[in-house]
Structures are given as structure tokens and as C-alpha cells.
Amino acid sequence: MVVAKNGLKRVVIEPVTRVEGHGKVTILLDEKNKVQQARLHIVEFRGFERFVQGRPFWEVPVLVQRLCGICPVSHHLAAAKAMDRIVGGENLTPTAEKMRRLMHYGQTLQSHALHFFHLCSPDLLFGFDADVAIRNVIGVIAKFPDLAVQGVMLRKYGQELIKATAGKKIHGTGAIPGGINKNLSIEERDGFLKDLDQMVEWGRGALKVAKDYTVEHLELAKEFAAFPSSHLSLIREDGAMDLYDGGIRAITADGEKIFDHVAPEKYNDYIAEEVRSWSYMKFPFIKSLGPEEGWYRVGPLARVNTCDFIDTPEAEAARKEFMAVTDNKPNNLSLAYHWARMIELLHSIEKIKDLLHDPDLQGTDLVVKGERRGEAVGLLEAPRGTLFHHYKVDENDQVTMANLIVSTTNNNEPMNRAVDSIARKYIDGKEITEGLLNHVEVGIRAYDPCLSCATHALGQMPLVVELVDCEGNVIDRRSK
């Protein structure tokens, strides 16, 4: 804790732990330890929107996934969907679309398993105030070995699916403009079918852990970073949850539709982005509501809230149980993200099962092309939420503009509101302890942020260069 220039005490949580990427939280306290301000700062800077400019468009699906080693498939597929439209190949063959979907559901499975079992389960299993020495994945392995093994094996299964469909577990090349570059062999399919029943059973178990925790701690959830918000996601034409494709739907905290089935290429008519001086992550909002009221949530909680139904039986039954807690109105509890995430994990396993039994995966018609375009948008539901990829390509096949609105960027304002809400409730006027500060981190982890993916901003990166002599004296200084 340090004293800031304005006389307020400044508490810093840096880095925020058990999340992907690097961020920090600052909390400003007055002389009575009353919270005056609490913010989540993104301190990394990534310039991929600039890096891809000048590159040939067919490189982009492989290039942009270097944003992240945790959710590269999401960027790979979102960029590929945009490049499909550039080459006029958005109407994929059945084999190409189903292979991509298998890749995507494998990614969702492994990502949700990683977050739930490795990153957030220590808080749920041991308590937010538990000794930091055991409140970690090693502690989970020691006390709950069966659960830890299940988390590892579920993630491994998803990673193997990615390898089979994309060529590699991380930074694969399976999706290309207009299609894919391989199908799924019979041998690969049979290998996955062999372990599928076990994955289903473990998926049910993970869902039960998340559901039971939420129901048993419902009073805590109602006061822990619980606030009304709009929700946004992709929706299939018939209103079903669809993690790979669809139109954009946004609803209010009460479930009223703000807009519905918006085509991805029209997103700019409905969504804008705001820049704030204290973060490298932008703040998206719904244009019709403005920056003050137009922020929204994305991800598992939003998707379960916005969809009319889930098209796999066990996940749909789980969705109905989830919605019953709030009398079929949108659930605005941040801690409910974990339950919603495990509904999606089970849904992903069910979709994988359906796809593995589909003979189209062994098809040989892999690529289509059509009328060339100069601008395109690719959207999908990444594990952490709606992901926007927007590109312009010139007559020389070079990218001239790129705009990425990453899942975590969409959740920027809700995460900041969660940080502020938790700080004021649990830290306000109290002695600062590690356990209390972990409450703030628990609120951030509920959103499963990938801070590495989300860090970019308008304007220029500040640059200061100092020339220092051998005695440590600054003899020249330049800033930009």
C-alpha cells in the first residue's frame, strides 16, 4: 500500500493471478479505508491490428492466433470465417463446416475445463479466504485428486480433437479461406469414440460441482458482483445457442430484446468502442444506448441468457434448471458464470458426440470459392464470449485494415464494475488482508478473462527514451 499524490492510499493487486495474461487492480482508499475508486487495468500491449496490415489475406487465420496460446482456435476460425467471405467461399461444404465445428467444440471443451478445474476451482473448493498455500491447483490435486485428473483428461481430449482437426494442438493450420485442408480419418474418429462415454460422465460431474456450488451459495452469489446488465451473443436462426455461427442478439437485464439476428457484417451499425486513458483495453457499447448505459456482458452467462434453447438434450435440461433459479429471467449473478460454463462444457461434449457419428467428416470436398470481396467480418462465440474479426483487403491481396473486438474486451466494463462492487463491499473500511484482496480476483476470474488477447487501444503507445552516461546521469531524453 502506498500514498497517492492526492492523499489517498493506493492498494495494488499485481499481477491478477490465475487468469490468462497480465493485468492489475488499483484500489484508492481514504484515511478511513473507504474505497474511493477501484479499477482493472490492462497493462500489456498487443498490436496485432497493425501487425497484419500488409500481409496477404490467406496468412491471417494462422497469423492472428499468435495473439494467444490458450484460445488460438477462436482467432483461427474467426479470421478464417472472414477470409471465407473475401474469397466468396462462405457457403462451406458440409465436411468443411463440420470439421471446423468439431475443432471449435474441442477448443471450447479444453478451455472451459482448464478454467474451471485449474484456475477457479481452488476458490470454490477451499473458499475465497483459504490459505494461499493450498488455494491453488496443487492444493486441488492433493485434496481432490479424482477431480484434478478429470480436469486434465477433459482438457487433453479437447486438445487431441484440435490436433486432429487443425494439425496441431496450438496454432494449427486446419482452416483455410473457403474451407479446410484435411478431413477426419476413420482411425482418428474411432480413437475419439473410444473415450467419449467417459468424457460425457466427467462432463456431467463437472456440471454438478458448479451447479451445487451456486445453489448452495446462492445468497453469496446474489451479493457478490451481482448487477443488472445487457447480454449479447450469437444466436442460431431458430433461437438456439450456436457457438460457431448465427446472428447477433442483445437483450436487456430483464430479457427484452434490444436487437436480434443482426448479420455479422452489420455489427458496426450496432456496436461502438470507447477508449479510456487508464487501460490498453477498449470499452465496447451498444450504440443505441450510448457508452454510459450500453455496456453488456458476453460469454457463457450471456449465451445461456440470450438463447431460447440448447439443441442437445442434457445441456438443455441443465439450462432449464439454471433459468428456473431466476424465474426464467436473465441471470445477472457474476458467480453464475461457472454454472453456465459447465453447461456449455457438457453441451460441447454432446455436440462432439453428434459430429463424430456424422459420415460427412470423412468427406473429400473440402474447399469452395466464389465472388471476390474487399471487406469481410467473421464472428463466432469463443469460450470467453463473442469474438469479432473485421478486415479490409486490397486488390493486391494485402490486408489494409483490421479491427478485433475480443471476447474479454466486450466484458471490460462488467469486469470493472465487478471489481468496484466487490472492493466496496468487502474491503471498505476494513483491514486489508490477502483473503479480502482475493475476493476481487475471484470476481475477475468468474469472467475467465484472456487479457493477452484483449490488449489493444486506439492512439499511440507512449514511448520515452533516455540516454544515460556511465555515472547514471541523464544527458538526453526524448518522448513520443
BAVEX-186389 format. One record per atom (N, C-alpha, C): x, y, z; residue in three letters. Coordinates in steps of 0.2 Angstrom, whole numbers, plus 5000, padded with zeros to 4 digits. Example, Ala and Ser with C-alpha at 12.3 -4.5 7.8 and 13.67 -1.06 7.14 Angstrom:
506649725039ALA506249785039ALA506649845039ALA506449895035SER506849955036SER506450005039SER
// end
This chain:
500449945000MET500050005000MET500450065000MET500350114996VAL500750174995VAL500250234996VAL500550294997VAL500050354997VAL500150384991VAL499550394987ALA499550434981ALA499650504982ALA499750534976LYS499850614976LYS499250654979LYS498650624978ASN498050664981ASN497950644988ASN498350614991GLY498250594998GLY497950535000GLY497650504995LEU497350434995LEU497850384996LEU497650334999LYS498050274999LYS497950224993LYS498450194990ARG498350164984ARG498550084985ARG498150044985VAL498249974985VAL498249944978VAL498749904977VAL498849874970VAL498849804970VAL498449764966ILE498549694966ILE498849684959ILE499449664959GLU499849654953GLU500349594954GLU500349544949PRO499849534944PRO499149504947PRO498649514943VAL498049474945VAL498249404943VAL498149354948THR498349284947THR497749244944THR498049184942ARG497549134939ARG497149164934ARG497349204929VAL497049224923VAL497549214918VAL497249224911GLU497749224906GLU497949294904GLU498549304904GLY498849374903GLY499049404909GLY499149474908HIS499449514914HIS498949574915HIS498749584921GLY498349644922GLY498449664930GLY498249714932LYS498249734939LYS497649774941LYS497549774947VAL496949814950VAL497249864955VAL496949924954THR497149984959THR496550004963THR496650004969ILE496050024974ILE496350084978ILE495950144977LEU496150204981LEU495650214987LEU496050214993LEU495650224999LEU495850285003LEU495350315006ASP495450375010ASP495750355017ASP495750405022GLU496150395028GLU495750345032GLU495050335031LYS494750285035LYS494650215031LYS495050205026ASN495050145022ASN494350135018ASN494050195017LYS493450195012LYS493650195005LYS493350145001VAL493550144994VAL493250204990VAL493750234987GLN493550294983GLN493550274975GLN493950224973GLN493950204966GLN494350134966GLN494050094962ALA494350034960ALA494350014953ALA494949994950ARG494949984943ARG495349924941ARG495149894936LEU495549844932LEU495949874927LEU496649874927HIS497049904922HIS497349844918HIS497349854911ILE497649804907ILE498349834905ILE498949804907VAL499549844906VAL499949814901VAL499749754897GLU500049734892GLU499849774885GLU500249774880PHE500049804874PHE500249754868PHE499749744864ARG499749704858ARG499549744852ARG499949734847GLY499749774841GLY499549734835GLY499249684836PHE499049634830PHE498649674825PHE498249724827GLU497849754821GLU498349794817GLU498949804819ARG499449844815ARG499849784811ARG500049734815PHE500449684813PHE500249654806PHE499549644806VAL499349604800VAL499249654794VAL499249714795GLN499249764789GLN499849754784GLN499749744778GLY500249724773GLY500349654772GLY500049614776ARG500149544775ARG499649514770ARG499749464766PRO499249434762PRO498749404766PRO498149404763PHE497549384767PHE497549314769PHE497849274765TRP497749204767TRP498249184773TRP498649224775GLU499149214781GLU498749234787GLU498249274787VAL497949294793VAL497649244798VAL497249194795PRO497049144800PRO497549114804PRO498149104801VAL498749074805VAL499049124809VAL499149184807LEU499549244810LEU499149264816LEU498549284816VAL498149314822VAL498149264828VAL498149204827GLN498149164833GLN498749164837GLN499249194835ARG499849204839ARG499649254845ARG499049284844LEU498849334850LEU498849294856LEU498749224856CYS498649194862CYS498749114861CYS499049084867GLY499149014866GLY498648974870GLY498149004873ILE497548974876ILE496948964872ILE496849024868CYS496249014863CYS496449034856CYS496949004854PRO497149014847PRO496648994842PRO496248944843VAL495748914838VAL495248964837VAL495049004842SER494549054841SER494749104836SER495349134837HIS495549184832HIS495649154825HIS495949094825HIS496049054819HIS495349044815HIS494849024818LEU494249014815LEU493849084813LEU493849134818ALA493549194816ALA493849234810ALA494549224810ALA494849254804ALA494749214798ALA494749154799ALA494549104793ALA493849124790ALA493349134795LYS492749154793LYS492649214789LYS493049264791ALA493149324787ALA493449314780ALA493949274780MET494349264774MET493849224769MET493449184772ASP492949144768ASP492549194763ASP492349244766ARG491949294763ARG492449334758ARG493049344760ILE493449384755ILE493549344748ILE493549274749VAL493649234743VAL492949214740VAL492449234743GLY491749214741GLY491649144743GLY491949114748GLY491849044750GLY491449034757GLY491049084758GLU490749074765GLU490249014765GLU489948994760ASN489548934760ASN489948874759ASN490248854765LEU490648794766LEU490348734764LEU490748684762THR490548614761THR490348584767THR489848534768PRO489748504774PRO490348474778PRO490748454774THR491448424778THR491748484781THR491848534777ALA492248594780ALA491948624786ALA491248634785GLU490948664791GLU490948624797GLU490848554796LYS490848514802LYS491548494805LYS492048494801MET492748494804MET492848554808MET492648614805ARG492848674809ARG492448674816ARG491848654815ARG491448644821ARG491748604826ARG491948544824LEU492248494829LEU492848524832LEU493248564828MET493848604831MET493648644836MET493148684834HIS492848734839HIS492548704845HIS492248654845TYR491948624851TYR492548594855TYR493048564852GLY493648544855GLY493948594859GLY494048654856GLN494348714859GLN493848734865GLN493248734864THR492848764870THR492848714876THR492848644874LEU492948594880LEU493648604883LEU494148614880GLN494848614883GLN494848684887GLN494648734884SER494648804888SER494248804894SER493648784893HIS493248784899HIS493448734905HIS493748674903ALA494048634908ALA494648664911ALA495048694907LEU495648724910LEU495448784915LEU494948824913HIS494748874918HIS494448854924HIS493948804923PHE493648784929PHE494048744934PHE494348694932PHE494748644936PHE495448674938PHE495748714934HIS496448734936HIS496448804939HIS496048854936LEU496048924938LEU495548944944LEU494948924943CYS494448944948CYS494248894953CYS494348834952SER494148784957SER494448794964SER495048814964PRO495348824971PRO494948874975PRO494648924972ASP494248974976ASP493548934978ASP493248894974LEU492648864976LEU492748804981LEU493248774980LEU493348714984LEU493648724991LEU494048784992PHE494348794998PHE494148865001PHE493748904997GLY493548965000GLY493949024998GLY493649084997PHE494049144995PHE494549165000PHE494449145006ASP494949175011ASP495449115013ASP495449055010ALA495849005012ALA496649025011ALA497048985015ASP497748995015ASP497948995007ASP498349045005VAL498549044998VAL499048984997VAL499348955002ALA499748895001ALA499348834998ALA498748835000ILE498348774997ILE497848794992ILE497748864991ARG497248884987ARG497548894980ARG497648834977ASN497948834970ASN497848764967ASN498048754961VAL497948694958VAL498348634961VAL498948654964ILE499248594968ILE498848574974ILE498548624977GLY498048604983GLY497548564981GLY497248574975VAL496648534972VAL496948464971VAL497548464968ILE497748394966ILE497848354973ILE498148384978ALA498248354984ALA497548334988ALA497048374988LYS496448354992LYS495948324987LYS495848344981PHE495348314977PHE495648284970PHE496048234971PRO496448204966PRO496048184960PRO495448154961ASP495048124956ASP494748184952ASP494548234955LEU494348294951LEU494848324947LEU495448334950ALA496048354946ALA496248314940ALA496148254941VAL496348204935VAL495748214930VAL495148224932GLN494648234927GLN494748304923GLN494948354926GLY495048414923GLY495648404918GLY496148374920VAL496748364915VAL496448324909VAL496148264910MET495948224905MET495448254900MET494948294903LEU494448334899LEU494848374894LEU495348414897ARG495648464893ARG496148424888ARG496448374889LYS496848334885LYS496348304879LYS495748284880TYR495348264875TYR495148324870TYR495048374873GLY494948434868GLY495548454864GLY496148454867GLN496748464864GLN496848414858GLN496748354859GLU496848304854GLU496348314848GLU495748334850LEU495248354844LEU495548414840LEU495848464843ILE496148514840ILE496648494835ILE497148454838LYS497648424834LYS497448384828LYS496848344829ALA496648304823ALA496248354818ALA496048404820THR495648444815THR496048504812THR496548534817ALA496948594815ALA497648574813ALA497848514814GLY498548494813GLY499048494819GLY498848544823LYS499248554829LYS498848574835LYS499048554841LYS498648574847LYS498648654848LYS499148684846ILE499248754847ILE499448784841ILE499148834838HIS499248874832HIS499248824826HIS498748794825GLY498648744819GLY498448784813GLY498348744808THR498348774801THR497748744797THR497248714801GLY496748674798GLY496248714794GLY496048774796ALA495548814792ALA495948864787ALA495748864781ILE495948904776ILE495448944773ILE495548994769PRO495049034766PRO494548994761PRO493948984763GLY493448944759GLY493448874761GLY493748854767GLY493648784769GLY494248754774GLY494448694773ILE494948664777ILE495448624773ILE495948604776ASN496448564772ASN496548494774ASN496048464778LYS496048394780LYS495348374782LYS495248314781ASN494648284785ASN494848244791ASN494348204794LEU494448164799LEU494448094797LEU495048054798SER495047984796SER494647944800SER494447884798ILE494147834802ILE494547814808ILE495147804807GLU495547794813GLU495547844819GLU495547904816GLU495547964821GLU494847964825GLU494347954821ARG493647954823ARG493547904829ARG493847844827ASP493747784832ASP494147794838ASP494647824838GLY495047844844GLY494647884848GLY494347934846PHE493947984850PHE493347954853PHE493047904849LEU492347874851LEU492547824857LEU493147804857LYS493347754862LYS493247784869LYS493447854870ASP493447884876ASP492847924877ASP492347934873LEU491847984873LEU491347974879LEU491147914880ASP490747904886ASP491047924892ASP491647914893GLN492047944899GLN491948014900GLN492048044894MET492048124894MET491348144896MET490848114893VAL490148134895VAL490048124902VAL490248074905GLU490148064913GLU490548114917GLU491148134915TRP491548184918TRP491248254917TRP490948264911GLY490648324910GLY490048334914GLY489648284915ARG489048284920ARG489348304927ARG489848274929GLY490148284936GLY490348354937GLY490648384932ALA490948454932ALA490348504933ALA489848484929LEU489248524929LEU488848524936LEU488848464939LYS488548454946LYS488948494951LYS489648494950VAL490048534955VAL489848604955VAL489848634949ALA489748704948ALA489048724950ALA488548684948LYS487848694950LYS487748694957LYS487948644960ASP487948634968ASP488248694971ASP488848714969TYR489148774972TYR488748834972TYR488448844966THR488048904965THR487448904969THR487048844969VAL486448844973VAL486548844980VAL487048814983GLU487248814990GLU487448884992GLU487748924988HIS488048984990HIS487649044986HIS486949034985LEU486549074981LEU486549144985LEU486549144991GLU486449214995GLU487149254994GLU487649214994LEU488349244992LEU488349274985LEU488149234980ALA488149254973ALA487649314972ALA487149324976LYS486649374975LYS486949444977LYS487549444981GLU487849504984GLU488549514981GLU488749464977PHE489449464975PHE489549484968PHE489649544967ALA489749574960ALA489049554956ALA488549564959ALA487849544955ALA487549614953ALA487449624947PHE487149694945PHE486849684938PHE486349724937PRO485949714931PRO486349734925PRO486349704919SER486749714913SER486349694907SER486549724901SER486349694895SER486749634894SER486549584889HIS486949524887HIS486949524880HIS487449494877LEU487549494869LEU487849424867LEU487649394862SER487949334859SER487649324852SER487949274849LEU487649254843LEU487149204844LEU486649204840ILE486049154840ILE485949124834ILE485749064834ARG485549024828ARG484849054825ARG484749044819GLU484149074816GLU483449054820GLU483448994823ASP482848974827ASP482948994834ASP483449034836GLY483449054843GLY483949004847GLY484248954844ALA484648904848ALA485348934849ALA485648914855MET486348934856MET486748904850MET487148944847ASP487648924842ASP488348954843ASP488848914845LEU489448944846LEU489848954840LEU489648934834TYR490048944828TYR489848994824TYR489149004823ASP488849044818ASP488249074820ASP487949124817GLY487249154818GLY487249224818GLY486749254820GLY486649324820GLY486749354827GLY486849414828ILE486949444835ILE486249464838ILE486249444844ARG485649464848ARG485849494855ARG485549554857ALA485649584863ALA485049594867ALA485049584873ILE484449584877ILE484649634883ILE484149654886THR484249694892THR484249654898THR484349684904ALA484449644911ALA483749604912ALA483249634909ASP482549604910ASP482349554905ASP482749544900GLY482649494895GLY482349524888GLY482149594888GLU481949624882GLU482449624877GLU482249614871LYS482749614865LYS482949694863LYS483549704863ILE483749774860ILE483849764853ILE484149714850PHE484149694843PHE484249624842PHE484049594837ASP484049524836ASP484249504829ASP484649454828HIS484849424822HIS485149474817HIS485549514820VAL485949554816VAL486549524812VAL486549534806ALA487149494802ALA487849524804ALA488349474805PRO488949494807PRO489249554804PRO489149564797GLU489449614794GLU489149684795GLU488549684799LYS488249744801LYS488449764808LYS488849734811TYR489049744818TYR489149814820TYR489549844815ASN489749914816ASN489149964816ASN488549944814ASP487949994815ASP487649984822ASP487949934826TYR487649924832TYR488049934838TYR488749924837ILE489249914842ILE489749974841ILE489950004846ALA490550054845ALA491050044851ALA491550074851GLU492150064856GLU492350134859GLU492450134865GLU492650184869GLU493350174871GLU493850224871VAL494450224874VAL494550264880VAL494850234886ARG494950274892ARG495750274893ARG495950324896SER496650334897SER497050284901SER496650254906TRP497050214911TRP497050134909TRP496850114903SER496950044901SER497050044894SER497449984892TYR497549974885TYR496949934882TYR496449914886MET495849884883MET495349924882MET494949924876LYS494449964875LYS493749944878LYS493249994878PHE492649984881PHE492049984876PHE491849924873PRO491349924868PRO490649944872PRO490149964867PHE489549984870PHE489049974864PHE488349964866ILE487849964861ILE487650044859ILE487750054853LYS487650124850LYS487050154852LYS486450124852SER485850154853SER485750174861SER486150144865LEU486050154872LEU486650204874LEU487150214870GLY487650254872GLY488150224877GLY488750254878PRO489350224882PRO489150214889PRO488750264892GLU488550254899GLU488050194901GLU487650184896GLU487150134898GLU487150074893GLU487650074888GLY487650024883GLY488049964884GLY488449964889TRP488949914890TRP488549844891TRP488849794890TYR488549724890TYR489049674892TYR488749614894ARG489149554896ARG489149504890ARG489649464889VAL489649414884VAL489949354888VAL489949294884GLY490249234887GLY489649184889GLY489849134893PRO489349084895PRO488749104898PRO488849154903LEU488249184906LEU487749214901LEU488049254897ALA487649294892ALA487349244887ALA487749194885ARG487449144880ARG486849104882ARG486949084889VAL486349054892VAL485749094893VAL485849154894ASN485349204895ASN485049224888ASN485349234883THR485149254877THR484749204873THR484949144873CYS484749094869CYS484049074871CYS483649044866ASP482949024868ASP482948944870ASP483448914868PHE483548844870PHE484248824867PHE484448764870ILE485148724868ILE484948664864ILE485248654859ASP484948594855ASP485248524856ASP485548514862THR485748454865THR485448434871THR485148374872PRO484648364877PRO484948374885PRO485548354886GLU485748364893GLU485948434895GLU486248474890ALA486348544891ALA485748584892ALA485248564888GLU484548594888GLU484248584895GLU484248524897ALA483948514904ALA484348554909ALA484948564908ALA485348604913ALA485148674912ALA485048694906ARG484948764905ARG484248784909ARG483748744908LYS483148754911LYS483148754919LYS483648714922GLU483748714929GLU484048784931GLU484548804927PHE484848864928PHE484448924928PHE483948934922MET483548984922MET482948984927MET482848924930ALA482248924935ALA482448964941ALA483148964942VAL483349004948VAL483149074948VAL483149104942THR482949174942THR482249184938THR481849124939ASP481149134936ASP481149144929ASP481649114925ASN481649124918ASN481849194915ASN482049234920LYS482349294918LYS483049294918LYS483349344914PRO484149334914PRO484449334921PRO484949294921ASN485349284927ASN485949334927ASN485949384932ASN486449434932ASN486949424937ASN487049364940LEU487549354945LEU488249334942LEU488749364944SER489349354941SER489649284943SER489449264949LEU489749194951LEU489349144947LEU488749154944ALA488449104940ALA488749094933ALA489249134931TYR489649114926TYR489949044926TYR490149014932HIS490448954932HIS489948894931HIS489348904933TRP488748854931TRP488648854924TRP488548914921ALA488448924914ALA489048894910ALA489648904912ARG490148874908ARG490148804908ARG489948774914MET489948694914MET489348674910MET488848704909ILE488348694905ILE488548684898ILE488948734896GLU489248734889GLU489748684888GLU490148664893LEU490648614893LEU490248544891LEU489748534895LEU489348474893LEU489048474886LEU488748534884HIS488548544878HIS489048534872HIS489648554873SER490148544869SER490348464868SER490348434873ILE490448354873ILE489848324869ILE489248344870GLU488648324866GLU488748334859GLU488948394857LYS489048414850LYS489548374847LYS490148364851ILE490648324848ILE490448254847ILE490048224851LYS489748154850LYS489348154844LYS488948204843ASP488548204836ASP488948204830ASP489448254831LEU489848264825LEU490348204823LEU490548164828LEU490948104827LEU490548054824LEU489948054825HIS489548004821HIS489248024814HIS489548084812ASP489248104806ASP489748084800ASP489548054795PRO490048024790PRO490248084786PRO489948144786ASP490248204782ASP490948214784ASP491148204790LEU491848214792LEU492348174788LEU492148124785GLN492648084781GLN492548114773GLN492248164772GLY492148184765GLY492748214762GLY492748224756THR493448244752THR493348314749THR492748344749ASP492548404746ASP492748454751ASP493348494751LEU493548524757LEU493548604756LEU493548634750VAL493648704748VAL493148724743VAL492848784744VAL492448824739VAL492748894738VAL492548924732LYS492748994731LYS492149024727LYS492149084727GLY491649124723GLY491849194721GLY491349244722GLU491549304720GLU491949344726GLU492549374723ARG493049404727ARG492749474731ARG492849484737ARG492649544740ARG493249574743ARG493149644745GLY493749684748GLY493649694755GLY493149674758GLU492949684765GLU492549624768GLU492749604774ALA492349554777ALA492349554785ALA491849524788VAL491849514795VAL491749444797VAL492149414802GLY492049344804GLY491849354812GLY491349324814LEU491149314821LEU491049244823LEU491249234829LEU491049164832LEU491049174840LEU490749124843GLU490749134851GLU491349094853GLU491849134855ALA492449104858ALA492249084865ALA492649034869PRO492449014875PRO492349074880PRO492649134879ARG492549184884ARG492049234881ARG491749224875GLY491249274873GLY491349284865GLY490849334863THR490849344856THR491449384854THR491749354848LEU492349374845LEU492249404838LEU492449464837PHE492349504831PHE493049514827PHE493049484821HIS493649504817HIS493449534810HIS493649594809HIS493449634803HIS494049654799HIS494049644793TYR494649654789TYR494449694782TYR494949734779LYS494849754773LYS495549734769LYS495449714763VAL495949684758VAL495949724752VAL496549744749ASP496649774743ASP496649734737ASP496749764731GLU496749724725GLU497449684724GLU497949694729ASN498549654729ASN498549604734ASN497949594737ASP497849534742ASP498149554748ASP498249614750GLN498549634756GLN498049664761GLN498149644767VAL497649674772VAL497849744773VAL497349794773THR497449864774THR497149884780THR496649854783MET496349874790MET496149804793MET496249814800ALA495949754804ALA495749784811ALA495149764813ASN494849784819ASN494649714823ASN494849704829LEU494749644833LEU494349674839LEU493749644840ILE493449654847ILE493449594850ILE493849584855VAL493949514858VAL493449504863VAL493349444865SER492849424870SER492949464876SER493549464879THR493749494885THR493649574885THR493749604879THR493649674878THR492849684879THR492449644876ASN491749654877ASN491549654885ASN491949614889ASN491749614896ASN492149664900ASN492449714897ASN492949754901ASN492549794906ASN491949824904GLU491549864909GLU491249824914GLU490949764913PRO490749724918PRO491249704923PRO491849684920MET492349664925MET492549724929MET492649784927ASN492749844931ASN492249854936ASN491649844934ARG491049854939ARG491049804944ARG491249744942ALA491349684947ALA491949704952ALA492449734950VAL493049754954VAL492849804959VAL492449854956ASP492249914961ASP491749884966ASP491249844964SER490749824968SER491049784974SER491449734972ILE491749694977ILE492249734982ILE492649774979ALA493049814984ALA492649854989ALA492149884986ARG491649924991ARG491349884996ARG491149824994LYS490849784999LYS491249745004LYS491849725002TYR492249685006TYR492849715009TYR493049765006ILE493749805008ILE493549865012ILE492949895010ASP492849965013ASP492849965020ASP493350005023GLY493350025030GLY493649965034GLY493949915031LYS494249855034LYS495049855034LYS495349815038GLU496049805037GLU496149765031GLU496649785027ILE496749745021ILE497149685022ILE496849625020THR497149565020THR497149525013THR497649475013GLU497649445006GLU497049415004GLU496649385009GLY496049355008GLY495549405005GLY495449465008LEU495049515005LEU495249534998LEU495849544997LEU496049564990LEU495949504985LEU495949444988ASN495749384983ASN495049384981ASN494649414985HIS493949424983HIS493849464977HIS494249514976VAL494249554970VAL494449504964VAL495049464965GLU495249424960GLU494749374958GLU494349344963VAL493849294962VAL493349324957VAL493149394958GLY492649424953GLY492949424946GLY493549444945ILE493849444939ILE493849374936ILE494049324940ARG494149254937ARG493449234934ARG492849254937ALA492249224935ALA492149244928ALA492449294925TYR492349304918TYR492849274914TYR493349234917ASP493849194913ASP494149244908ASP494449294910PRO494749344905PRO495349314902PRO495449334896CYS496149324892CYS496349394891CYS496749414895LEU497049484895LEU497549494889LEU497849444887SER498349444882SER498049464875SER497449424874CYS497049434868CYS496749504867CYS496549534873ALA496149594873ALA496549664873ALA497149664873THR497549724875THR497749754868THR497349804866HIS497549854861HIS497049914862HIS497349974859ALA496950034860ALA497050074854ALA496650124853LEU496750174848LEU497350224851LEU497650264846GLY498150304848GLY498850274847GLY499350304851GLN499950284850GLN500250254857GLN500650214857MET501050184863MET501450234865MET501450264872PRO501950314874PRO502650284874PRO503150324872LEU503750304871LEU504250354874LEU504650334879VAL505150384882VAL505850344882VAL506350384879VAL507050354878VAL507450404882VAL507850374886GLU508350414890GLU509050394888GLU509550444887LEU510250424886LEU510650444893LEU510950394896VAL511250394902VAL511950384902VAL512350434905ASP513150424905ASP513350364910ASP514050354910CYS514250304914CYS514150314921CYS514050374923GLU513950394930GLU513150394932GLU512750374928GLY512050374929GLY511650434928GLY512050484925ASN511650554924ASN511350554917ASN510650574917VAL510350584911VAL510550644907VAL510850624901ILE511150684897ILE510650694891ILE510150654890ASP509650674884ASP509050634885ASP508450664883ARG507850624884ARG507350644879ARG507050594876ARG506550604870ARG505950564872ARG505350594871SER504750564872SER504350574865SER503850524865LYS503450524859LYS502750504861LYS
// end
